[in-house]
Amino acid sequence: MSSSLVKRHERVYAPVITWDSDLEIVGAEGAWVSDVEGERYLDFACGISVVNSGHNHPAVVAAAKDQIDKVWHAGGAFRYDSLVNAAENVLEVTPDSIEKIFFMNSGAEAVEAGTKLARKVSGRQGIVAFRGAFHGRTMGSVTYTTSRAKYRQGYHPLLPSVFITPFPHPYRWGMSEEEATEHALLELDLMLKHEITPGEIAAFLVEPVQGEGGYYPAPQRFMNRLGDLCAEHGILMIHDEIQTGFGRTGTWFASDHYEVKPDILLMGKAIANGLPLSAIGATAEVFDAWEPGSHGTTFGGNPVACAAAAANMKALADLIPSTPALSEHAFARFEEMRKSHPTIGDVRGLGLMIGIELVKAGTNDPDPEAFAFLSQHARENRLLILNCGPDGNVIRFIPPLCVTEDELDTAIDTLDAAITAYETI
Ligand SMILES: Cc1ncc(COP(=O)(O)O)c(C=O)c1O
């Protein structure tokens, strides 16, 4: 970004967002973006796992443009077909337990709606969330968010009757997956013994793969135990798939990898490939408890965003079948790199949601400076990446699903060179 634009930006805009770079992007296509100087960058930041179909997917752009010429806002005053088309198309790909949908604007808003719905339906107050989770920044959603204490700092008191219990983090805890699961389940049992009875819990709110918290997939046994508790005590299962949804993990939803299915599914980010849209899905029975007027929205289900979403489901249907092979290729390469780079402590994830944890060589101590170095080195070599994890030391490897194997290799080679440079400083 030109220095004058940075100055104008800083003069008028709240400083609260951490901008990952000063690049001024003026064009985007597929896995690539181009800046004002005409330089092209492989964009593996992917708008934080939003442009899963690739930037400016032609069919999605065409659907949005077509809708703009017809009607672009309704606000509940009348009905329009793009909302119904989007609902039908999204419901075709959600887990079978999901029968109806409701549209909103952002992920945090979906989290608010999903947890409000769970309280309303169950008549209970308790919400159980998991340490390391990210669910958003609004007052309710930040109460459930514990990926970093900083996100909550200065905002207390948060919502009451929210209980946080550990999510298995095997690598960080220096444990095997089995041991970490055992430990997390023990803590859950202790919580149910000492803090809240299962009969007072409205819902478990869980990311099947923790995102911002460091790209930790939930172990099967952990999810199964939550599912058993739900069945036994009438607790609702809310899956936050705002980051994991729409092909990111190699299937439409991360829930597809698990036996336990959600009663309420939270969606956002990639649903409309970049236009602001989010949704909650639920069983018809759950939604029936939400009588008209007990929740609402002005912009939710915007006609243009819905038209984009409907077209995006078709675009994703073409891309998702290739995701597992691309994932396997990337994992194999990262595993190979791990053998020769002591800075790589762990490689984990599902599909094209891969976390590469950077540590101080010979330890498992987080190394955030390594990420800072790598990110700059990668940018100088025309690759954009983000981080995650409470220490900011995990590379968040999230290419758009339209990425080719050659583009994947280019990005991985760039990271390999950056790590080599870091290790030889
Ligand atoms: C799992 C998860 N839930 C909720 C959110 C909040 O979404 P938004 O930023 O659209 O409010 C995010 C955003 O990163 C997320 O990853």
The ligand as a MOL file (V3000), in Angstrom:
LIG
                    3D

  0  0  0     0  0            999 V3000
M  V30 BEGIN CTAB
M  V30 COUNTS 16 16 0 0 0
M  V30 BEGIN ATOM
M  V30 1 C -15.1140 -21.0010 14.2760 0
M  V30 2 C -15.4950 -19.5560 14.1720 0
M  V30 3 N -16.6280 -19.1440 14.7410 0
M  V30 4 C -17.0190 -17.8460 14.6780 0
M  V30 5 C -16.2490 -16.9080 14.0300 0
M  V30 6 C -16.7100 -15.4680 13.9720 0
M  V30 7 O -17.0380 -15.1220 12.6700 0
M  V30 8 P -17.1310 -13.5780 12.2290 0
M  V30 9 O -15.7500 -13.0250 12.2390 0
M  V30 10 O -17.7420 -13.6430 10.8500 0
M  V30 11 O -18.0370 -12.9110 13.2040 0
M  V30 12 C -15.0520 -17.3040 13.4170 0
M  V30 13 C -14.1890 -16.3060 12.7450 0
M  V30 14 O -13.0070 -16.4970 12.5580 0
M  V30 15 C -14.6550 -18.6650 13.4980 0
M  V30 16 O -13.5080 -19.0910 12.9510 0
M  V30 END ATOM
M  V30 BEGIN BOND
M  V30 1 1 1 2
M  V30 2 1 2 3
M  V30 3 2 2 15
M  V30 4 2 3 4
M  V30 5 1 4 5
M  V30 6 1 5 6
M  V30 7 2 5 12
M  V30 8 1 6 7
M  V30 9 1 7 8
M  V30 10 2 8 9
M  V30 11 1 8 10
M  V30 12 1 8 11
M  V30 13 1 12 13
M  V30 14 1 12 15
M  V30 15 2 13 14
M  V30 16 1 15 16
M  V30 END BOND
M  V30 END CTAB
M  END
